Amino acid sequence: MAHHHHSPEDSLGELLDLDAEVLHEYRSSLFAWIHELTAPRYRIADLGAGTGTGTFALAEHFGEAEITAVDVDQAMLDHLRHRAHGLGDRIHTLRADLDAGWPALGEIDLVWAANSMHHMAEPDRVLADIFGALRPDGVLVVAEIDSFPRFLAAAGAQTAAVEERCHVALRELRAHDMPEMGADWGARLRRTGFAIQAERSFTLALTAPVPPATGRYARLSLSRMRAGLDGRVEAADLAALDSLLPGIEERDDLTVRAERTVWVARRPLG
């Protein structure tokens, strides 16, 4: 599993929170859809919980459920626990490296795995562990990113082309570093023994007026992208990106475009 050691104040933790804030409408419809398909569920595990954006959405939509947030990063879990005011004993945290083995979670009704499966060194083994931990008719929801957000489509053809070339280079880099990103999770779920109840692709397209946090979201996203691109794109593209970043939060032509896919899979009865 590709582990990042950071405090929640680092950019990744903030980026997770901004993603949830900017894409609030998508997430609200997503969790309402999952609740409609799967309720009631009383014991839930959030794998790769990060700052808890999924944990808290699950707590909101599954009002009687107890939820265990699982992550390898204790700082993230501490941050999550600090934010769990008013939820009493419904939220639990568990530090675990799923590549090292399945943690002692007991029997689970629903497992939520958002943008975490592609980090696993042996995702098929983890899927088998999840299958074994779910009660019969239990549900696994896998949500994965198909494309990282684009922000500059309305900023002019030349600027949008620079952003796209940087994304192409980043995709090539991730194909080496995270080869499971973009995997056919539906096929893998079926091989594990799951029955696919639903598969849904979401195309996200936010245009003006975008949420107030979009500028910050764009700056952090593009800054993290920029950090890995030295020597991988033309110097002129890096210079163009560097010139865009300082003022990007003040732009009024930002958009947000992204694609995500969600699979809802059941462990069959019997």
C-alpha positions as CSV (number, residue, x, y, z in Angstrom):
1,M,0.0,0.0,0.0
2,A,1.4,3.4,-0.9
3,H,1.5,5.2,2.5
4,H,1.9,9.0,3.0
5,H,3.1,10.1,6.3
6,H,1.7,13.5,7.0
7,S,-0.3,15.4,9.6
8,P,-3.9,16.4,8.8
9,E,-2.6,20.0,8.3
10,D,-0.5,18.8,5.3
11,S,-1.9,19.3,1.9
12,L,-3.3,15.8,1.4
13,G,-5.6,16.0,4.5
14,E,-6.8,19.5,3.5
15,L,-7.3,18.3,-0.1
16,L,-9.5,15.4,1.1
17,D,-11.7,17.9,3.0
18,L,-11.8,20.3,0.1
19,D,-12.8,17.6,-2.3
20,A,-15.8,16.8,-0.1
21,E,-16.7,20.5,0.3
22,V,-16.5,21.4,-3.4
23,L,-18.1,18.2,-4.6
24,H,-20.8,18.3,-1.9
25,E,-23.8,17.9,-4.3
26,Y,-22.2,14.8,-5.9
27,R,-21.4,13.3,-2.6
28,S,-24.9,14.0,-1.2
29,S,-26.5,12.2,-4.1
30,L,-24.0,9.4,-4.0
31,F,-24.6,8.6,-0.3
32,A,-28.4,9.0,-0.7
33,W,-28.2,6.5,-3.6
34,I,-26.1,4.0,-1.5
35,H,-28.5,4.3,1.4
36,E,-31.5,3.7,-0.8
37,L,-29.8,0.5,-2.2
38,T,-28.5,-0.9,1.0
39,A,-30.3,0.3,4.2
40,P,-30.6,-0.7,6.9
41,R,-26.9,-1.3,7.9
42,Y,-25.8,-1.3,11.5
43,R,-22.0,-2.1,11.4
44,I,-20.0,-0.2,8.8
45,A,-16.2,0.0,8.1
46,D,-14.6,2.8,6.2
47,L,-11.4,1.6,4.7
48,G,-8.7,4.3,4.1
49,A,-10.9,6.8,6.0
50,G,-8.4,9.7,5.8
51,T,-9.9,12.8,7.4
52,G,-13.3,11.1,7.8
53,T,-15.3,12.7,5.0
54,G,-16.8,9.3,4.1
55,T,-17.2,8.3,7.8
56,F,-19.3,11.4,8.6
57,A,-21.4,11.1,5.5
58,L,-22.1,7.4,6.4
59,A,-23.0,8.5,9.9
60,E,-25.4,11.0,8.5
61,H,-27.2,8.7,6.1
62,F,-27.1,5.5,8.3
63,G,-28.4,7.1,11.4
64,E,-28.3,4.0,13.6
65,A,-25.0,2.6,12.4
66,E,-21.7,2.2,14.3
67,I,-18.8,3.1,12.0
68,T,-15.2,2.0,12.3
69,A,-12.8,4.3,10.4
70,V,-9.7,2.4,9.4
71,D,-6.5,4.1,8.2
72,V,-2.7,3.5,8.4
73,D,-2.1,7.1,9.4
74,Q,-2.6,7.7,13.1
75,A,-2.5,11.5,12.6
76,M,-5.4,11.3,10.2
77,L,-7.4,9.1,12.7
78,D,-6.7,11.6,15.5
79,H,-7.9,14.4,13.4
80,L,-11.1,12.4,12.5
81,R,-11.7,11.6,16.2
82,H,-11.4,15.2,17.1
83,R,-14.0,16.1,14.5
84,A,-16.5,13.4,15.7
85,H,-18.2,15.6,18.3
86,G,-21.8,14.8,18.9
87,L,-21.6,11.3,17.5
88,G,-21.0,9.7,20.8
89,D,-19.9,6.0,20.6
90,R,-21.0,5.6,17.0
91,I,-17.6,6.5,15.5
92,H,-14.6,4.3,16.2
93,T,-11.1,4.5,14.8
94,L,-8.6,1.7,14.1
95,R,-5.1,2.1,12.8
96,A,-4.3,-0.8,10.5
97,D,-2.2,-1.5,7.4
98,L,-4.4,-3.7,5.2
99,D,-1.4,-4.9,3.3
100,A,-0.1,-6.5,6.5
101,G,-3.4,-8.4,7.1
102,W,-7.0,-8.0,8.0
103,P,-7.8,-6.2,11.3
104,A,-10.1,-7.5,14.0
105,L,-13.3,-5.8,12.9
106,G,-15.7,-8.6,13.6
107,E,-18.7,-9.1,11.2
108,I,-19.6,-6.1,9.1
109,D,-22.8,-5.1,7.3
110,L,-21.3,-2.6,4.9
111,V,-17.7,-1.8,3.8
112,W,-17.0,1.6,2.2
113,A,-13.7,1.8,0.2
114,A,-13.4,5.2,-1.5
115,N,-10.2,5.8,-3.5
116,S,-8.4,3.2,-1.3
117,M,-8.4,0.0,-3.2
118,H,-5.9,1.1,-5.9
119,H,-3.4,1.8,-3.1
120,M,-3.3,-1.9,-2.0
121,A,-0.3,-4.0,-2.9
122,E,-2.5,-7.1,-3.1
123,P,-6.1,-5.8,-3.8
124,D,-7.4,-9.3,-4.6
125,R,-6.3,-10.6,-1.2
126,V,-7.9,-7.5,0.5
127,L,-11.2,-8.1,-1.5
128,A,-11.2,-11.7,-0.2
129,D,-10.6,-10.5,3.3
130,I,-13.6,-8.0,3.0
131,F,-15.7,-10.8,1.5
132,G,-14.9,-13.0,4.6
133,A,-15.6,-10.2,7.0
134,L,-19.0,-9.3,5.6
135,R,-22.1,-11.1,6.9
136,P,-24.2,-12.9,4.2
137,D,-26.0,-10.2,2.2
138,G,-23.4,-7.7,3.4
139,V,-22.4,-4.9,1.0
140,L,-19.1,-3.6,-0.3
141,V,-19.1,-0.2,-2.0
142,V,-16.0,0.6,-4.0
143,A,-15.7,4.2,-5.3
144,E,-12.7,5.0,-7.5
145,I,-11.4,8.1,-9.4
146,D,-11.5,7.7,-13.2
147,S,-9.9,11.2,-13.8
148,F,-8.5,13.7,-11.5
149,P,-10.1,17.2,-11.5
150,R,-9.5,19.6,-14.3
151,F,-10.0,23.3,-13.5
152,L,-8.9,25.4,-16.5
153,A,-11.3,24.4,-19.3
154,A,-12.7,27.9,-19.4
155,A,-9.3,29.7,-19.1
156,G,-8.5,29.6,-22.8
157,A,-7.5,26.8,-25.1
158,Q,-3.7,27.2,-24.5
159,T,-4.1,27.1,-20.7
160,A,-6.4,24.2,-20.8
161,A,-4.0,22.3,-23.1
162,V,-1.1,22.9,-20.6
163,E,-3.3,21.4,-17.9
164,E,-4.2,18.4,-20.0
165,R,-0.5,17.7,-21.0
166,C,0.4,17.7,-17.3
167,H,-2.4,15.3,-16.5
168,V,-1.2,12.9,-19.3
169,A,2.3,13.0,-17.8
170,L,0.9,12.4,-14.3
171,R,-1.2,9.5,-15.5
172,E,1.9,7.9,-17.0
173,L,3.7,8.3,-13.7
174,R,0.8,6.9,-11.7
175,A,0.6,3.9,-14.1
176,H,4.1,3.0,-12.7
177,D,3.6,4.0,-9.1
178,M,0.0,2.9,-8.7
179,P,-0.7,0.2,-11.3
180,E,-4.1,-0.7,-9.8
181,M,-5.6,2.7,-10.5
182,G,-8.1,2.3,-13.3
183,A,-8.5,-1.4,-12.7
184,D,-11.7,-3.2,-13.7
185,W,-13.0,-3.5,-10.2
186,G,-16.3,-5.0,-11.3
187,A,-14.5,-8.0,-12.8
188,R,-12.3,-8.4,-9.7
189,L,-15.3,-8.2,-7.4
190,R,-17.1,-11.0,-9.4
191,R,-13.9,-13.1,-9.2
192,T,-13.9,-12.7,-5.5
193,G,-17.5,-14.0,-5.2
194,F,-19.4,-10.8,-5.0
195,A,-22.6,-10.2,-6.9
196,I,-22.7,-6.7,-8.5
197,Q,-25.9,-5.0,-7.4
198,A,-25.1,-1.7,-9.2
199,E,-22.4,0.1,-11.1
200,R,-22.7,3.8,-11.7
201,S,-20.4,6.3,-13.4
202,F,-20.5,10.0,-12.4
203,T,-19.4,12.8,-14.7
204,L,-18.9,15.9,-12.6
205,A,-19.0,19.3,-14.3
206,L,-19.2,22.4,-12.1
207,T,-19.3,25.7,-13.8
208,A,-19.7,29.3,-12.5
209,P,-20.8,30.0,-9.9
210,V,-18.5,27.3,-8.4
211,P,-18.4,26.7,-4.6
212,P,-16.2,29.3,-2.7
213,A,-13.6,26.7,-1.8
214,T,-12.9,25.8,-5.5
215,G,-9.9,28.2,-5.8
216,R,-8.2,26.6,-2.8
217,Y,-9.1,23.1,-4.1
218,A,-7.6,24.0,-7.5
219,R,-4.4,25.4,-6.0
220,L,-3.7,22.4,-3.8
221,S,-4.6,19.9,-6.6
222,L,-2.4,21.6,-9.2
223,S,0.4,22.2,-6.7
224,R,0.5,18.5,-5.8
225,M,0.5,17.6,-9.5
226,R,3.3,20.1,-10.2
227,A,5.5,18.6,-7.5
228,G,5.9,15.3,-9.5
229,L,6.3,16.7,-13.0
230,D,9.9,18.0,-13.2
231,G,11.5,16.4,-16.2
232,R,8.3,14.8,-17.3
233,V,6.7,17.7,-19.3
234,E,8.2,20.5,-21.4
235,A,9.9,23.3,-19.4
236,A,7.5,25.8,-21.0
237,D,4.5,23.9,-19.6
238,L,6.0,23.8,-16.1
239,A,6.7,27.6,-16.4
240,A,3.1,28.2,-17.5
241,L,1.8,26.1,-14.6
242,D,4.1,28.0,-12.2
243,S,2.8,31.3,-13.4
244,L,-0.9,30.2,-13.0
245,L,-0.6,28.9,-9.4
246,P,0.0,32.1,-7.4
247,G,-3.3,33.8,-8.5
248,I,-5.5,30.8,-9.2
249,E,-7.6,31.2,-6.1
250,E,-8.8,34.6,-7.3
251,R,-9.8,33.5,-10.8
252,D,-13.5,33.7,-11.7
253,D,-13.2,31.3,-14.7
254,L,-12.5,28.1,-12.8
255,T,-14.6,25.0,-13.5
256,V,-14.3,21.5,-12.0
257,R,-14.5,18.4,-14.3
258,A,-13.9,14.9,-13.0
259,E,-15.1,11.3,-13.5
260,R,-15.7,8.7,-10.8
261,T,-17.2,5.2,-10.8
262,V,-18.9,3.4,-7.9
263,W,-19.6,-0.3,-7.6
264,V,-22.1,-1.7,-5.1
265,A,-21.4,-5.4,-4.5
266,R,-23.1,-7.9,-2.2
267,R,-21.9,-11.1,-0.5
268,P,-24.5,-13.6,-1.7
269,L,-26.7,-15.3,0.9
270,G,-25.5,-18.8,1.5
